[in-house]
Amino acid sequence: IRRLSTVEGQCRYLAIFIRLLQQRHPRLQQLSKQEQVRFLATAYNRSFSASWNDIRRLQHERHFHTDVIRTRSTRLYCYADIAAAAFASTQKGGKSGAYGYFLAKESGFTAGKA
């Protein structure tokens, strides 16, 4: 836990996670960068050990929330959509990323499948 308290430790953790997923799922390299981000975000948020098909299916489902405890009124988000929006923002030189995604969702704007 102590190692994750620094940005460097978090980056190392993420790099190891990505490397392990690339080894576990060699087909990952064949996906576009955007699809790789969606796949990795889903595996990170839902299940590292899931099969290729399960991760691909889960990346379009809404399970992520920002509430402390999930209730009936909790708004659910697709983690892959958030990661993809953040990635797309960095590709365009933007800085809003996931925050911009949440603002759009809160205002009623919807994009993509989720």
C-alpha positions, 0 to 999 in steps of 0.5 A: 500500500505504501508504494501506491501512495506515490505517483511513481508507485502508481505508474509502476503498478499500472505498467505491471498491470498492462504488461500482465494483461498484454501477456495474458491476452496477446490479441490486445496488440491487434486492437486500436489504441482506443479499444486497448484503453477500453479493454484495459480499463474494464479489466482493471475495474471489473476483473483481471482474471476474466476471459477475453470475451468476458472483458470485451462484453463487460466493457459496454456495461455500466457498473462504476459509480462515485457514491460511497454506497450504491443505492437505487438512485445511484448513477452508474457509468461505464468505466471503459467510456470514462477511460476512453474519453480521458484518452481521447482528450489527451490525444487532442491536447485537452486536459478535461478527460474523465472530468469532461465525461462526467460533466457531459453525463450530468448534463444529459449528453450521451455518446457511444453505446453506454 
